Amino acid sequence: MPQEHRSTPDPFDWIDEHAELRRRAGLVRSLRPRPADSPLLDLAGNDYLGLARHPEVVAAASAAARRWGAGATGSRLVTGTTELHAELEAELADFCGFEAALVFSSGYAANLAAVTALTDRGTLVVSDAANHASLIDGCRLSRAETAVVPHSDPGAVGKALDGFAGRAVAVTDSVFSVDGDAAPLAELAAVCRGHGAALLVDDAHGLGVLGDGGRGALHAAGLAGDPDVVATATLSKALGSQGGAVLGPARVIDHLVNTARTFVFDTGLAPAAAGAALAALRLLRAEPGRSARVREVATGLYERLAGAGLDATRPDAAVVSVRAPSPEAAVRWAADCRGAGLAAGCFRPPSVPDGISRLRLTARADLTEAELDAAAATVTRTAPPVRPDA
Ligand SMILES: Cc1ncc(COP(=O)(O)O)c(C=O)c1O
């Protein structure tokens, strides 16, 4: 209906007001087309091991789609579990050192499942202030009492748990997605044990990158398979596919099958994604050097950027981020990188826990030293001038 004939207020006017506020704050997001044969050097994605286009992974995806169909056709509780899903779950659990695993249609869904299924209104959840949005949303959905504690601070977790007699779960990323720093998992586990609390760790950025042959941050910390520890992971980063997983004691996994709403009421992981993730996992097992190489590339990238005077974070896994003076400067910086042939992530509020905008760069195991030199030179050449007060 044309505006002049309306007798009631437009129910979506507020959207324009919000868009204007975003524009003024330099926080507008828009979708860019991505050609299949992009000439850009990609340091924006999370394909840490360079497996998303690996011929064996792509062939496994297409073979799975041909055999099982393009979609899973329904919740696995309704239409059943393919042998592909079962093999993936068994091999993932075995590789990472857990008793059992359950795959989901995304890492986001896996995190919602783990937090909500392990908590209820009476549970205390202690959540790191820099946790990923999917863990935060899990806390909100759980309706549990949530104590948000300062970033990577086991002492604060202990204080939050002190004196709480009911069920409690501490929740953390293993590697924080914005700055790439690792959580103090061993200390967190000790604090949780001292209070009878469970520890839930999102290993989205650790699987394939940390631990022996890429077995993940929990394996590296000696916590994989512990009876009071649950991990989540995504199949969409180091494994180059799509989907997510929860790993833990068999009784926890069985509980999720029965109660996790993002499992029960969600169509199962697409066969192509399951097939691709399984092929990637087998490649990782066969070629354990990939995880060491991605860490080496991340360190090399950091050293080049810090050496050039940029405010880069020292990577604990595959992510290096470089602070920008403002959201607008970060957007311009990423655009200038793109113009010079480099894809870099641009993180601005609300995707950053501290409100500071950054370029987020990701290492890949298949990057050459020459590509690293070129990437670092581009980021340095296009860097915004440092503010005198910075
Ligand atoms: C720490 C973390 N957890 C969970 C997710 C969600 O995983 P997915 O993309 O598979 O939904 C992401 C990123 O996407 C992440 O960075």
The ligand as a Gaussian input file, in Angstrom:
#p B3LYP/6-31G(d) Opt

LIG

0 1
 C       34.132000     -20.672000      18.075000
 C       33.056000     -21.028000      17.091000
 N       32.084000     -21.874000      17.473000
 C       31.090000     -22.216000      16.653000
 C       31.027000     -21.737000      15.371000
 C       29.876000     -22.122000      14.522000
 O       30.232000     -23.178000      13.664000
 P       29.446000     -23.378000      12.294000
 O       29.958000     -22.333000      11.359000
 O       29.799000     -24.768000      11.873000
 O       28.002000     -23.198000      12.579000
 C       32.021000     -20.835000      14.935000
 C       32.072000     -20.231000      13.607000
 O       31.466000     -20.264000      12.699000
 C       33.059000     -20.481000      15.814000
 O       34.006000     -19.623000      15.448000

